Amino acid sequence: MKKQEKIVIMILTGMALGFGMVPTVNAMHIMEGYLQPAYCIAWGLICIPFLAAGIFRIKKVVNEHRKTLLILAMAGAYTFVLSSLKFPSVTGSSSHPTGTGLGAMIFGPSTMAVIGLIVLLFQAILLAHGGLTTLGANTFSMAIAGPIVSFIIYKIGMKFKLNKHVTIFLATALGDLFTYCVTSVQLGLAHPSSTSGVGGAVLEFLGIFALTQIPLAIIEGFLTVAVFIGLETYAKPELSEIGFLQEVK
């Protein structure tokens, strides 16, 4: 079996598992109707420049490195599957991994803005996970803010020649956690506490999800390291073409 065929099978398997495992998803994307219209519009407008940059970046990557298209698709499938999983929280709510760190480290954070938007749109329409009115807010937290942190941490780790697997783990886990910090701020701004205002509401939302999200971020970090090892084994020419393997040596 050719390497490209193996990658295609991985993508299709991931998508099948994603649809099969989440028939009743209700995880921590901000749900439909939970944000006031002004906030929905504002977060959507904030996302526009990041999405524009992502479109240009994807176009450049595809035109210059056609062989990386399968890896780009795999990054999208990885994000879809992980962010669709629902894990109950001891606080009575639920959380999920994000899956965006993988693509952010390989292709850059702007690329994940577009991929994340597509993932969130499919989840909102097909799985009732998140919502169309809250698409801008969810895109900013999961597909923009989190990937930027993952990318920055990854670049810092590579600059100071830290162990590549440790760097990938930290970039993934901290990007995941930052996504939930941003989501908590978004919820706190929209629903401030009657006694302690926005700050108190943000701390309350952070406390609700921290107990679940910290172990999930750690798990996602280890899983992403394992995926990178697999990519280095089965997609070495494609990663070398975009200069990624040279960077992580």
N, C-alpha and C positions, 0 to 999 in steps of 0.2 A: 504493500500500500504506500502510495506517495505521501510526502509530508503535507502537501496541500490538501489531500483527501482526508488525512488524519485531522487536520485543523477544522475542515468542514464538518466532519462527524462530531468533533468536540462542540462546535457551535450549535448544531442541530440538537445534540443531546442535552446541552445546557438549556436551550429554549424549551424543549419538551419537559424537562424536569421543572422548569420555572412555571409552566402552565399547569403541570400536574400537581405541584405541591402547594399552590396558593389559590384554591377556589374561593376562599372566604377571607381574603386579605383585609386587614384593617390596621395596618401598622402606622408608624409615626411620620408619614407624609401629612401635611396639614390638610384636613379633609374639606370637602366641598361645603361652602357656606360658612366656614368658621372665621374668615376674615372679612372685614367691612370692604365695600367696593373701592374706597379710596386706597386702601392698602394693596388690594389686588392689582389695581392699575399702576401704583407706584413701583411695586416690585417687578412688574412686567416691564416697565420702562427702563429700570435699572439693568435688566438683563440684556437689553437690545445690543449695546456695544460689544459685550462679551460674545454674544451669538454671531454678530457680524464678523468679529475676528476669527471665531471658530470656523465659520464657513470658508473664509479665505484660506485658513490653515489646512483644512481638510482637502480643499481643491488643490492646493500646492502639493501636499503629500501624495495624493492619488495620481496627479499628473507626473510627478517626478519619480515616484516609487510605487509602481503598480502592484508589485509583489506584496506590499504591506497591506493591501486592501483586506485580506483575510484576517490579519491580526487586528486591524481596525474593527472589523465585524465581530471578532471574538471579544474585544474589549467592551463592545456594546452588549453582547450577550451576557458577559460576566456581570456587568452592571445591572442588567435586567433581572437576572436570576437572584443575585444577592439582595438587591433592594426590594425584591418582591417577597422575600421570606419574612415571616412574622414570628417573633419570639415574645411570649408573655413576660411581663415585668411583675416583680413582687409588689410594686406600687399599685397594681391594678390596671396598668396601661400596657403598651407593647412597644417594641423597638425593632429595628432591622439594620443589617449592615448596609453599606452604600455601594461598594464595588467600583467606585470612581478612581481610586488611587492608581490602579493598574494602568489605565489609559492615560492618566495625567502624567505619569512618569515616562511613558514611552513616547507619547505624541504631544504632550503639553496640555496645560489646563484649558486653553481656549477650545481645543478639540472636544474635551469632555463636556463643555457647555452645550454643544449641539447634540452630542450623543445622549447626554442626560435629559435634555428636553424631549428627545424622541422617546426615550425610555419612559419618562414620566407621562407623556401623552398617551402612549399605549396602555400603561397601567391605569390611568384615569378612565379611559374609554372601555377597556376590555375587562379590567379587574375591579373597578370601583375603588381603586387604591389612590388616595389623594383626591384631586378634583381639577376641573377645568378652570374654575375661577381662581383657584389657588396655585395654578401652574407656574406663575411667575415667582411666587415666594418659594415654592418647592425647588424650582430650577436654581434659584440663587443660592439656597443653602446647600443642596446636594450636588449640583452640577457645576457650580462656580466657586463658591467659598471653600468647600472641602478640597476640591482638586488643586486650587491655588496653594493651599497650605501643604498638601502632599508634594507638589512640585517643588516648592521652596525648600522644604526639609530634605528632599531627595538631592537637590542641587548642592545644598550646604554639605550634606554627608559626602557626596562625591568630591567636592572641592577640598575637603579636609581628609580625604582618603580613608574614610571609615569603612569598616567591613560592609560590602555591598548588601548582604542579606539583612544585616542589622539596620542599615539605612532604609531599605525597602520596607521592613517591618515598621519602623518608627514613622516613616512617611505615610504609610497606609493607616496605621492606628490613629495617629494624631489628626490626620485629615478627616477620618470618620468622626472622631470626637468633636472636632471643630464644626462639622456640619450640624451637630445637635446643639452646640452652643449658639450658632446663628439662628437655628429654628426656635430656640428658647427666647432669644431676643425678639424675633418676629412675633411670637405669641404674646410676649410681655408687652410689646408696644401696642398690639391690638386689643389686649385684655388686661390693662393695668389693675393692680390690686386696689381695692377701695380704701385700704389702710396704709399700705406701704408703696403705692404707686407702681411705676414701671419696673424699678429696680427690684422691689419685692416680688413682683410677678415673675420676672426673669429668673430669680433665684429659686422660686418655687418650681418652675418648669424644669430648670436644670436638675433640681433634686429628684424630681419624679422619674427622669430618664437615666440619671447617672448610674444607678445601681445595675441597670440592665446593659447600658451602652458601653461601659468600660470593659466588661468581659467580652462583649461582641466585637469591640474594636481590636482587642488582643487576638481573638480568633481570626478576624478578617486579616490582620497583619500576617499571621502564620500562613493562612491560606494563600495570600497573594505571593508570599515568598515561594511557596510550593509551585504556584502557577508560573512564576518567573523561571524557576529551575526547569520546568517542562518546556517553556518557550525557548530557552537557551539550547535545549536538546533537539527539539523538533522544528524550530523556525529560526535557526541560526543565520542562514543567508539573508532572510528578510530583516532581521534585527541588525545585522551588520550593514545592510544597505542604507539604513537610516542613521547609522552611527551609534546605535544604542549600546551594542556589546563593547565597543571600544571605550565607551564612557564608563561602564560599570566594572572594567577590569581592575 
